[in-house]
Amino acid sequence: MRGTTVRNIAGIVFAAAAPCPAMAQAEGSSAMPGQANVADPDIVVTAQRRVERLVDVPMSVTAISGKELEAAGASTTQDLTLVTPGLLIARSSTFTQPTIRGIGNRNSGPGDEPNVSIFIDGVLQSEQASTFFELADIERIEVLKGPQGTLFGRNATGGAINIITHSPKPELEGSASISAGRFGYLKGTAVLSGALNKSGTLLGSISGVGVRDHGFIDNVFLDKRVGGRKAYASRAKLFFVPRDGMEFQLNGLYSSNEDNSAFSGQPLNGNTVGRRTPDPAIPIDIAVPTVPYRTATNFVPTLKARTWFVDGHAKVDLGFATLQGLASYSKSHIRTISDLDVSAWANQSNDQNLKAHSSNEELNITSAPGSRLQWIGGVSFFQGRSFYDPQVLNGSTRIYGQKTRAFSAFGEATYEIFDRLFVTGGIRYSEDKRISTYIAPPAAAIHGRVKYTDVSPRAVVRWEFGEDANLYASYSEGYKSGTFNAGTAVGAVVPAKPERVEAYEVGGKARLLPGLTVTAAAFHYQYTNLQTTVITTVNGVLSGVLQNAPEADVKGLEATAVWRPTPRLQFNAGLSLLRPRITDFPNASVNVPTIVDDVAVGGNSAVSRDVSGNDLIRAPRRSLNLGASYGIDIAGGELVFAGNALFSAKYYLELGNRVVQPAYEVVNGSITYTLPGDHFSVSVFGQNLTKQLYFQSNTISTIADTVSYSKPRWFGVTLSAKL
């Protein structure tokens, strides 16, 4: 892992004063560091679908409060990478693809759900293209590591990310903030919550967030600043309690995101087919830029995403158990127009309309707390449709995608066989049906049909050897349904086989001293039939071709520590060590630079290679999170210095291990003053303080090695007020 240089030390010192939310998996306070909270209460989570202390949950979980996210500068789902050990969230073209401990999605076809499931208030977000959004009105986020198939369903082979937003409160509460910064950055948030009737049985809340900036990338061919973003989202909630033991909730969400930064990239090291058709009138440094934060697309790319979401929840206390149900419906429309060769010497364009909708229903029953036997059981249903309708690629029109219907039944029980010794057993049955469609007018439609079934077990032993100390050992299996990438006639009828993960983990969590909490886990994953995609040209049309890698093996260690020597001072650390190896894939299809007469002419060719022994993609072998915070009283108010740092080893962007994200660090920091009365605050913040170059998005294809860099160093100020 690369060390920091002397010129970076000042930035790191500035950031050495922050809560590192990634370490919130320790069982310390969820209050912001710097607050006078001597009690240090336990964090409570719902990682096992029941309310528990985090120290008692026998798995690796990172819990992050909304305040901690703000202090760390984590404002989007992709920013969760900065605050969670073992998690890397990347973007590939339109799609957001989380990876936990080397397990993540390598596909980008419509209807292919991610390996790391994302939930908002308990509802699955199945569409990869709709999971990049602003984090607003967040109560907490729980990142569950390892297969979660038993309780959270199919496809959660890498883990799950549970985003919990604030519920309405009976008291009138409200807050608002406005931020401004470099690159024309402007952001506003507002939240209002309270009772809607005198009896307090009907509660409601409404929240909104809007953000825009002018961009940070120079299009040297068009002589124009690009990479700007304009996004907003609004959420409304109604909470009805007709009597004790009965609750109903109705939520609605609308979000809009326009962001062409991921499409305003450049060919890494100049590798693009655009080099094959040079235009003497356009100099190469203009036509094929290689300087970071420059692009030369022939036009300004477009990404416009719209999502509508509604979900309802019901909860009834039966005395011996609690019965819960949910139903949801979502609809998304994502329009993208991109310049595939990212150069001014060619014009290979892709105009696609992704239209998707899905519904999800679940009914579960959970035993009442207090007995030696705790149990949960339930059933769930999912229906989804996701299509490019149409996709126009270099003038060639296609319509393709897939429909999915899924059913599952699950159950899990925990029994305290002796005092403080617990055993857990769980199982889930899953059934998936998929229908694919490929239409290339004027030819007739081609369809594919497939059905998969699976049984995934889980077993855990936990020993509570102290009031705040646990050791555990677990075995679990994860299952990701087989899927189509219907972008070709063959892909529409030949699916990839289901993935499976067998996971072994041993770990411990303990509060060793007052104010000092540590966690540690060792794990081993046996990964079979990995679904991978190579982006290549089929019959003159760029397409994603699915294949299965027979075997991979992931071994690793994670450890965290949180030390709060005083109520106003906190230090955090988190370490992730991985060995993410492909053990058997002798005939992988990978993209390599096209060579003619011993000269790289630009672009890539798809070839068959033995990648056994290579690393999995997006899996740094080492990463380190550090943070600290310090608060002091000044003039009747409170001044808090906050910041966090992520240090990552290099990792690979494709299975051939040819394209590399070099080692990097990201350092963020802030200084916040809260006025007397705790109603108003002002904060100055800085992000990417050491000016690191690291990718926010990449697409490796036969046309180009396309990368787009994350935002360079920038600063801003935030004014906040609350009732």
C-alpha positions in Angstrom: 0.0 0.0 0.0 1.4 3.4 -1.0 2.5 5.7 1.8 1.5 9.3 1.9 4.0 12.0 0.9 5.1 14.9 3.0 2.9 17.3 1.1 -0.1 15.1 2.1 0.6 15.2 5.8 -1.2 18.5 6.4 -4.4 17.2 4.9 -4.3 14.0 6.9 -3.7 15.9 10.1 -6.7 18.1 9.3 -8.7 15.0 8.9 -7.4 13.2 11.9 -10.3 14.6 13.8 -13.4 12.7 12.7 -15.7 9.9 13.6 -14.9 7.1 11.2 -18.5 5.8 10.7 -17.0 2.7 9.2 -16.0 1.7 12.7 -19.5 2.1 14.1 -19.9 -1.6 14.1 -18.3 -1.4 17.5 -20.9 -1.3 20.2 -20.3 2.3 21.2 -22.5 5.3 21.1 -24.2 6.2 17.9 -24.1 9.9 19.0 -21.8 12.2 17.2 -18.3 12.3 18.7 -17.9 15.5 20.6 -21.3 15.4 22.3 -21.4 15.1 26.0 -22.7 11.5 26.1 -20.9 9.8 29.0 -23.4 6.9 29.1 -22.2 5.5 25.8 -25.3 3.4 25.1 -25.3 0.3 22.9 -26.1 0.6 19.2 -29.2 -1.3 18.3 -29.7 -2.9 14.9 -32.1 -5.1 13.0 -29.5 -7.1 11.0 -31.3 -10.3 11.9 -34.8 -8.9 11.3 -35.3 -8.3 15.1 -34.1 -5.5 17.4 -30.8 -6.5 19.0 -27.7 -5.0 20.4 -25.0 -5.0 17.8 -22.6 -6.8 20.1 -25.0 -9.7 20.2 -25.3 -10.1 16.4 -23.1 -13.1 15.3 -21.9 -11.7 12.0 -19.8 -8.8 10.7 -22.0 -5.7 10.6 -21.1 -2.0 10.2 -23.6 0.4 11.6 -23.5 4.0 10.6 -25.7 6.8 11.9 -27.0 9.6 9.7 -24.9 12.1 11.7 -21.8 10.1 11.2 -22.4 10.0 7.5 -22.7 13.8 7.4 -19.5 14.2 9.4 -17.6 11.8 7.1 -18.7 13.7 4.0 -20.6 10.6 2.7 -23.5 12.1 0.8 -24.3 9.4 -1.8 -24.5 5.6 -1.8 -21.1 5.4 -3.6 -19.5 7.3 -0.7 -20.3 4.3 1.6 -17.0 3.0 0.3 -15.2 5.6 2.3 -16.7 4.6 5.7 -17.1 0.8 5.6 -14.2 -1.7 5.8 -14.4 -4.4 3.0 -17.0 -2.5 0.9 -16.3 -1.0 -2.5 -19.1 0.6 -4.5 -18.2 1.3 -8.1 -20.1 2.5 -11.2 -19.9 0.8 -14.6 -21.7 2.9 -17.2 -25.3 3.3 -15.9 -25.0 0.7 -13.1 -24.0 1.0 -9.5 -22.3 -2.2 -8.3 -21.4 -2.8 -4.7 -18.7 -5.4 -3.7 -18.2 -6.8 -0.2 -15.1 -8.8 0.5 -14.6 -9.5 -3.2 -18.1 -10.7 -3.8 -20.0 -8.4 -6.2 -21.7 -8.0 -9.5 -19.7 -8.1 -12.7 -22.7 -7.9 -15.1 -24.6 -4.9 -16.5 -27.6 -6.4 -18.2 -31.1 -5.2 -17.6 -32.9 -7.2 -14.9 -29.7 -8.6 -13.4 -29.9 -7.8 -9.7 -26.7 -7.1 -7.7 -24.9 -9.6 -5.5 -25.0 -7.1 -2.6 -28.7 -6.4 -2.0 -29.7 -2.8 -1.2 -32.8 -2.2 1.0 -34.6 1.0 1.9 -36.8 0.7 4.9 -36.9 -3.1 4.4 -37.8 -2.9 0.7 -35.4 -4.4 -1.9 -34.0 -2.1 -4.6 -33.6 -4.5 -7.4 -32.5 -2.3 -10.3 -28.8 -1.6 -10.5 -29.3 1.6 -12.4 -31.4 3.1 -9.7 -29.2 2.6 -6.6 -26.9 5.7 -7.0 -28.7 8.4 -5.0 -28.3 11.1 -2.3 -28.4 9.9 1.3 -31.0 12.1 2.9 -33.0 11.9 6.2 -31.0 8.8 7.2 -31.4 7.3 10.7 -28.7 4.7 10.1 -27.3 2.3 7.6 -26.4 -1.3 8.3 -23.9 -3.1 6.1 -24.1 -6.9 6.6 -21.1 -8.8 5.3 -21.2 -12.3 4.0 -24.1 -14.3 2.4 -27.5 -13.2 3.8 -29.6 -15.7 1.8 -31.6 -17.1 4.8 -33.2 -13.8 6.0 -32.7 -11.4 3.1 -33.3 -13.5 0.1 -31.8 -14.6 -3.2 -28.9 -12.7 -4.7 -27.5 -11.5 -1.4 -24.4 -13.6 -1.8 -22.0 -10.8 -0.9 -24.1 -9.2 1.8 -26.8 -6.6 2.2 -27.0 -2.8 2.7 -30.0 -1.7 4.8 -30.8 2.0 4.6 -33.2 3.0 7.4 -34.7 6.5 7.1 -36.2 8.5 10.0 -39.7 7.6 11.0 -42.2 10.4 11.8 -42.2 11.6 15.5 -45.2 12.8 17.5 -43.3 16.0 18.5 -43.0 18.7 15.8 -39.5 18.4 14.4 -37.9 20.2 11.5 -34.5 20.9 10.1 -33.0 22.5 7.0 -29.5 23.1 5.6 -27.8 24.7 2.7 -24.3 24.0 1.4 -22.1 25.7 -1.2 -18.7 24.9 -2.5 -16.2 24.6 -5.3 -17.3 23.7 -8.9 -20.6 25.5 -8.3 -21.7 23.0 -5.7 -25.1 23.9 -4.1 -27.1 21.6 -1.9 -30.2 22.0 0.2 -32.1 19.7 2.5 -35.3 20.0 4.5 -37.2 17.7 6.9 -40.5 18.3 8.7 -42.2 15.7 11.0 -45.0 15.6 13.5 -48.5 14.5 14.6 -51.3 15.1 12.1 -54.2 14.7 14.6 -54.8 15.7 18.2 -54.7 12.1 19.5 -51.3 11.5 18.0 -52.3 8.3 16.3 -51.5 9.7 12.8 -48.0 10.9 12.2 -46.4 12.2 9.1 -43.1 13.5 7.7 -41.8 15.0 4.5 -38.2 15.4 3.4 -36.4 16.7 0.4 -32.9 17.1 -0.9 -31.6 18.9 -4.0 -28.0 19.2 -5.3 -26.3 20.5 -8.3 -22.8 21.5 -9.5 -21.3 22.7 -12.7 -18.9 19.8 -13.2 -15.2 19.3 -12.8 -14.2 17.8 -16.2 -13.0 19.8 -19.2 -14.1 18.7 -22.7 -11.1 19.9 -24.6 -12.7 19.1 -28.0 -15.9 21.0 -27.3 -14.1 23.6 -25.1 -16.7 23.1 -22.4 -16.9 22.2 -18.7 -18.9 18.9 -18.3 -19.5 16.3 -15.6 -22.1 18.4 -13.9 -24.8 17.0 -11.7 -28.4 18.0 -10.9 -30.4 15.7 -8.5 -33.3 15.9 -6.2 -35.4 13.6 -4.2 -38.5 13.9 -2.0 -39.9 11.4 0.5 -43.2 11.4 2.4 -44.3 9.1 5.2 -47.6 8.4 7.0 -47.6 6.4 10.2 -50.9 5.3 11.8 -51.3 3.6 15.2 -55.0 2.9 15.7 -54.3 1.1 18.9 -51.5 -0.4 21.0 -49.8 -3.3 19.2 -51.0 -2.3 15.7 -49.1 -0.1 13.2 -49.4 0.9 9.6 -47.0 2.9 7.5 -47.2 4.3 3.9 -44.2 5.7 2.2 -43.7 7.5 -1.1 -40.4 8.5 -2.9 -39.6 10.3 -6.1 -36.0 10.9 -7.2 -34.4 12.4 -10.2 -30.7 12.4 -11.1 -28.9 14.0 -14.0 -25.1 13.2 -13.9 -22.9 12.8 -17.0 -19.6 12.6 -15.1 -19.4 8.8 -15.4 -19.8 9.2 -19.2 -17.4 12.1 -19.5 -14.4 9.9 -19.2 -11.2 9.3 -21.1 -9.4 6.3 -22.6 -6.9 5.0 -20.1 -3.4 5.4 -21.5 -5.1 6.5 -24.8 -6.5 3.0 -25.5 -9.5 3.6 -27.8 -10.5 2.6 -31.3 -10.6 6.3 -32.1 -6.8 6.1 -32.6 -7.4 4.0 -35.7 -9.0 6.9 -37.6 -6.9 9.9 -36.9 -7.9 13.3 -38.2 -4.8 15.5 -38.9 -6.9 18.6 -38.2 -7.4 17.6 -34.5 -4.2 17.2 -32.5 -3.9 13.9 -30.6 -3.8 15.6 -27.2 -7.2 17.1 -28.0 -8.7 14.1 -29.7 -7.4 11.5 -27.2 -6.7 13.2 -23.9 -4.9 11.3 -21.2 -4.6 14.1 -18.6 -7.0 13.5 -15.7 -10.2 15.4 -15.6 -10.2 15.8 -19.4 -12.4 14.3 -22.0 -12.9 14.6 -25.8 -16.4 13.2 -26.5 -18.0 14.5 -29.7 -21.0 15.6 -27.7 -22.1 16.2 -24.1 -23.2 12.8 -22.8 -26.6 12.4 -21.0 -27.7 10.4 -18.0 -31.2 11.1 -16.7 -32.7 8.8 -14.1 -36.2 9.0 -12.7 -37.5 6.7 -10.0 -40.9 6.4 -8.4 -41.4 4.3 -5.3 -44.3 3.5 -3.0 -44.3 1.0 -0.1 -46.7 0.0 2.6 -46.0 -1.8 5.9 -48.3 -3.4 8.6 -47.3 -4.7 12.0 -49.6 -6.5 14.5 -48.6 -7.7 18.0 -50.2 -11.1 18.5 -48.8 -11.5 22.0 -46.7 -14.6 21.4 -45.3 -13.1 18.2 -45.4 -10.1 15.9 -46.9 -10.4 12.4 -45.5 -8.0 9.8 -46.2 -7.5 6.1 -45.0 -5.2 3.3 -45.9 -4.5 -0.3 -44.1 -2.2 -2.7 -44.1 -1.0 -6.2 -41.3 0.9 -8.1 -40.8 2.3 -11.5 -37.7 3.6 -13.1 -36.8 5.3 -16.4 -33.1 5.9 -17.2 -32.0 7.6 -20.4 -28.4 7.6 -21.4 -26.6 8.9 -24.5 -22.8 8.2 -24.5 -19.8 8.4 -26.8 -18.3 4.9 -26.5 -14.9 5.7 -27.9 -14.5 8.8 -25.7 -12.4 10.5 -28.4 -12.9 13.2 -31.1 -11.5 10.9 -33.9 -14.4 8.6 -33.9 -18.1 8.7 -33.1 -19.4 5.5 -31.7 -22.6 6.4 -29.8 -25.0 4.5 -27.6 -28.5 5.9 -27.0 -30.5 3.7 -24.6 -33.8 3.9 -22.7 -33.9 1.6 -19.7 -37.5 1.1 -18.5 -38.0 -1.0 -15.4 -40.7 -1.7 -12.8 -41.0 -4.2 -10.0 -43.2 -5.2 -7.0 -42.3 -7.0 -3.8 -44.5 -8.5 -1.2 -43.5 -10.2 2.1 -45.2 -11.6 5.2 -43.3 -12.7 8.2 -43.9 -13.6 11.8 -41.3 -13.1 14.6 -41.4 -14.6 18.1 -41.8 -12.3 21.1 -38.6 -11.6 23.0 -37.8 -13.0 26.4 -37.7 -16.7 25.9 -34.8 -19.1 25.3 -36.1 -19.9 21.9 -36.4 -17.1 19.3 -37.7 -17.7 15.8 -38.8 -16.0 12.6 -40.5 -17.4 9.5 -42.0 -15.9 6.3 -42.7 -15.9 2.6 -41.9 -13.3 -0.1 -42.8 -12.7 -3.7 -41.0 -10.6 -6.3 -42.0 -9.6 -9.9 -39.8 -7.4 -12.1 -39.4 -6.3 -15.7 -36.4 -4.5 -17.0 -35.8 -3.7 -20.7 -33.7 -1.5 -23.0 -36.7 -0.2 -25.0 -35.1 0.8 -27.3 -31.3 0.8 -27.5 -29.8 2.5 -30.5 -26.2 1.6 -30.9 -24.4 3.3 -33.8 -27.7 3.4 -35.6 -28.6 -0.2 -34.9 -31.8 -0.6 -32.9 -32.4 -3.4 -30.4 -35.0 -4.0 -27.7 -34.0 -6.5 -25.0 -34.3 -7.4 -21.4 -36.0 -9.9 -19.1 -38.9 -10.5 -16.8 -38.5 -12.1 -13.4 -40.9 -13.9 -11.0 -39.6 -15.2 -7.7 -40.9 -16.9 -4.6 -39.2 -17.8 -1.4 -40.0 -19.2 2.1 -37.6 -18.9 5.0 -37.2 -19.7 8.6 -34.6 -19.3 11.4 -34.5 -20.2 15.1 -32.0 -19.4 17.9 -32.0 -21.4 21.1 -30.1 -20.8 24.3 -29.1 -24.4 25.0 -27.1 -23.4 28.1 -26.7 -20.0 29.8 -25.0 -17.7 27.4 -24.5 -20.4 24.7 -26.7 -19.9 21.7 -27.2 -22.0 18.5 -28.9 -20.8 15.4 -30.2 -22.7 12.4 -31.9 -21.3 9.3 -33.0 -22.2 5.8 -34.5 -20.6 2.8 -36.2 -22.1 -0.3 -36.0 -20.0 -3.4 -37.7 -20.3 -6.8 -36.9 -18.0 -9.8 -38.5 -17.9 -13.2 -37.0 -15.7 -16.0 -38.2 -14.9 -19.5 -35.8 -13.0 -21.8 -36.6 -11.2 -25.0 -34.3 -10.0 -27.9 -35.7 -8.0 -30.8 -33.6 -6.6 -33.6 -36.1 -5.1 -36.1 -37.3 -6.2 -38.5 -36.4 -9.7 -37.3 -38.9 -11.6 -35.1 -38.5 -11.6 -31.4 -36.3 -14.3 -29.7 -37.3 -15.5 -26.2 -35.6 -17.6 -23.6 -37.1 -19.2 -20.5 -35.5 -20.7 -17.4 -36.4 -21.8 -13.9 -34.2 -22.2 -10.9 -34.7 -23.6 -7.4 -32.4 -23.4 -4.4 -32.2 -24.3 -0.7 -29.7 -22.1 1.4 -28.9 -23.0 5.0 -27.3 -21.1 7.9 -25.8 -22.4 11.2 -24.3 -20.3 14.0 -22.9 -20.9 17.5 -22.5 -17.9 19.8 -20.9 -17.8 23.2 -21.6 -14.7 25.3 -18.6 -14.9 27.6 -19.2 -11.5 29.1 -21.9 -8.8 29.4 -20.5 -7.0 26.4 -18.4 -9.8 24.8 -19.2 -12.5 22.3 -17.5 -15.2 20.2 -19.2 -16.8 17.3 -18.7 -19.3 14.5 -20.9 -19.5 11.4 -21.6 -21.4 8.2 -23.9 -19.9 5.6 -24.6 -20.3 1.9 -25.6 -17.7 -0.6 -27.4 -18.1 -3.9 -27.6 -15.7 -6.9 -30.2 -16.7 -9.5 -29.1 -17.6 -13.0 -29.7 -14.7 -15.4 -29.7 -13.6 -19.1 -27.9 -10.9 -20.8 -30.2 -10.7 -23.7 -28.2 -8.2 -25.7 -27.6 -10.8 -28.4 -29.7 -13.5 -30.0 -27.5 -16.2 -28.2 -27.5 -14.3 -24.9 -31.3 -14.3 -25.0 -31.6 -18.1 -25.0 -28.4 -19.2 -23.1 -28.4 -17.9 -19.5 -25.5 -17.9 -17.0 -25.8 -20.5 -14.3 -26.6 -19.6 -10.7 -23.8 -18.5 -8.4 -23.2 -20.1 -5.0 -21.1 -19.0 -2.1 -20.2 -21.2 0.9 -19.0 -19.0 3.8 -17.2 -19.9 7.0 -16.6 -17.2 9.6 -15.3 -17.0 13.1 -15.3 -13.7 15.0 -15.6 -11.8 18.3 -16.9 -8.5 19.6 -15.9 -7.1 23.0 -15.9 -4.0 25.1 -12.5 -4.5 26.6 -12.4 -1.3 28.7 -14.7 1.5 29.4 -14.7 3.5 26.1 -12.7 0.8 24.1 -14.5 -1.6 21.8 -12.9 -4.1 19.4 -14.2 -6.5 16.8 -12.4 -9.1 14.7 -13.5 -11.7 12.1 -11.8 -14.3 9.9 -13.6 -15.7 7.0 -13.3 -18.1 4.0 -15.6 -18.1 1.0 -15.8 -20.8 -1.6 -17.3 -19.2 -4.7 -18.6 -21.3 -7.6 -20.0 -20.4 -11.0 -19.2 -16.7 -10.8 -21.3 -14.8 -13.4 -19.0 -12.6 -15.5 -19.5 -10.4 -18.5 -17.0 -9.5 -21.2 -18.1 -6.5 -23.3 -17.2 -7.3 -26.9 -18.4 -6.8 -30.5 -20.8 -9.4 -31.9 -21.8 -9.1 -35.6 -20.6 -5.5 -35.5 -22.6 -4.6 -32.4 -21.2 -4.0 -29.0 -22.7 -6.5 -26.5 -22.2 -7.9 -23.1 -21.6 -11.7 -23.2 -22.2 -13.7 -20.0 -20.1 -16.6 -18.9 -19.5 -18.5 -15.6 -16.1 -18.8 -13.9 -16.0 -22.2 -12.3 -14.4 -21.4 -8.9 -12.9 -18.6 -6.8 -11.7 -18.5 -3.2 -11.7 -15.6 -0.8 -9.9 -15.6 2.5 -9.7 -12.6 4.8 -9.5 -10.8 8.1 -11.3 -7.8 9.4 -10.7 -5.9 12.6 -12.0 -2.6 14.1 -11.4 -0.6 17.2 -13.2 2.4 18.7 -11.6 4.2 21.6 -13.3 7.1 23.4 -11.0 8.2 26.2 -13.2 11.2 27.0 -16.8 12.1 26.0 -15.3 14.7 23.6 -12.5 12.7 22.0 -12.8 9.5 19.9 -10.4 7.5 17.7 -11.4 4.8 15.2 -9.6 2.3 13.1 -10.6 -0.5 10.8 -8.5 -3.0 8.8 -9.5 -5.3 5.9 -7.2 -7.9 4.5 -8.2 -10.1 1.6 -6.9 -12.8 -0.7 -9.5 -12.8 -3.5 -8.3 -15.4 -6.0 -9.8 -17.0 -9.0 -8.9 -20.7 -8.6 -10.3 -22.2 -11.8 -11.1 -20.3 -15.0 -9.0 -21.7 -17.9 -11.1 -20.3 -20.8 -12.1 -16.8 -19.7 -12.9 -14.3 -22.3 -11.0 -11.0 -21.6 -10.3 -7.8 -23.6 -6.6 -7.2 -24.5 -5.2 -4.3 -26.6 -5.4 -5.0 -30.3 -1.9 -5.5 -31.8 -1.2 -5.1 -35.6 2.4 -5.6 -36.7 3.6 -5.4 -33.1 1.9 -2.1 -32.6 -1.1 -1.3 -30.4 -3.5 0.3 -32.8 -6.1 1.3 -30.3 -9.0 -0.5 -28.7 -9.2 -4.1 -27.6 -9.8 -7.6 -28.9 -11.7 -10.4 -26.9 -9.5 -13.4 -26.5 -9.6 -16.6 -24.4 -7.1 -16.7 -21.5 -6.5 -18.8 -18.4 -7.1 -16.3 -15.5 -6.7 -19.0 -12.8 -4.7 -17.4 -10.0 -5.7 -13.8 -10.8 -7.5 -11.6 -8.3 -11.3 -11.0 -8.4 -12.2 -7.5 -9.5 -12.8 -4.6 -7.2 -11.2 -6.4 -4.3 -8.2 -4.5 -2.8 -6.0 -6.9 -0.7 -5.6 -4.3 2.0 -7.6 -1.3 3.1 -7.5 0.8 6.2 -10.0 3.3 7.7 -8.8 5.8 10.2 -10.7 8.6 12.0 -10.9 10.8 15.1 -13.0 13.6 16.5 -12.5 16.2 19.1 -15.1 18.6 20.5 -14.6 21.7 22.8 -16.9 24.3 24.3 -16.5 27.8 23.0 -18.6 30.8 23.8 -21.5 28.7 25.0 -21.5 26.6 21.9 -19.5 23.5 20.7 -16.7 23.3 18.2 -16.1 19.9 16.7 -13.1 18.9 14.5 -14.0 15.9 12.3 -12.5 13.9 9.5 -11.8 10.4 8.2 -9.4 8.7 5.9 -9.5 5.6 3.7 -6.2 4.0 2.5 -6.7 1.3 -0.2 -4.2 -1.0 -1.9 -4.5 -1.4 -5.7 -7.2 -3.5 -7.2 -8.2 -4.8 -10.7 -11.0 -3.7 -12.9 -11.3 -6.8 -15.1 -10.5 -10.5 -14.7 -7.4 -10.4 -16.8 -5.8 -8.1 -14.2 -4.6 -5.9 -16.9 -6.4 -2.7 -15.9 -5.5 -1.5 -12.4 -6.8 1.2 -10.0 -3.5 2.1 -8.3 -3.3 2.4 -4.5 -4.8 5.6 -3.2 -6.1 7.4 -0.1 -9.1 9.6 0.4 -9.1 12.1 3.2 -12.1 14.2 4.2 -12.4 16.7 7.1 -14.7 19.3 8.6 -14.9 21.9 11.4 -18.4 22.6 12.8 -19.5 25.2 15.3 -22.9 24.7 16.9 -24.3 27.9 18.4 -25.7 28.0 22.0 -29.2 26.5 22.1 -28.3 23.8 19.6 -30.5 25.3 16.9 -28.0 26.7 14.4 -24.6 25.5 13.2 -22.0 26.4 10.6 -19.5 23.9 9.1 -16.6 24.2 6.7 -15.5 21.0 5.0 -12.9 19.7 2.6 -13.0 16.5 0.5 -10.2 14.5 -1.2 -7.8 16.8 0.7 -4.7 15.0 -0.7 -5.8 15.4 -4.3 -5.8 11.7 -5.1 -6.7 10.2 -8.5 -9.1 7.4 -8.2 -11.8 6.1 -10.5 -15.5 6.7 -9.9 -16.5 4.7 -13.0 -14.9 2.4 -15.6 -16.0 0.3 -18.6 -13.5 -2.1 -20.3 -14.7 -3.0 -23.8 -13.4 -3.8 -27.2 -13.9 -0.1 -28.1 -11.9 1.4 -25.2 -10.6 1.2 -21.7 -12.8 4.0 -20.4 -12.3 5.5 -17.0 -13.8 8.5 -15.2 -12.1 10.1 -12.1 -13.7 11.0 -8.9 -13.9 14.7 -8.0 -10.6 16.4 -7.1 -10.0 18.3 -3.9 -12.8 20.7 -3.1 -14.1 22.7 -0.2 -17.4 24.0 1.0 -19.5 25.5 3.8 -22.8 24.3 5.3 -25.4 26.3 7.3 -27.9 24.3 9.3 -30.9 25.0 11.4 -33.4 22.9 13.3 -36.5 23.5 15.4 
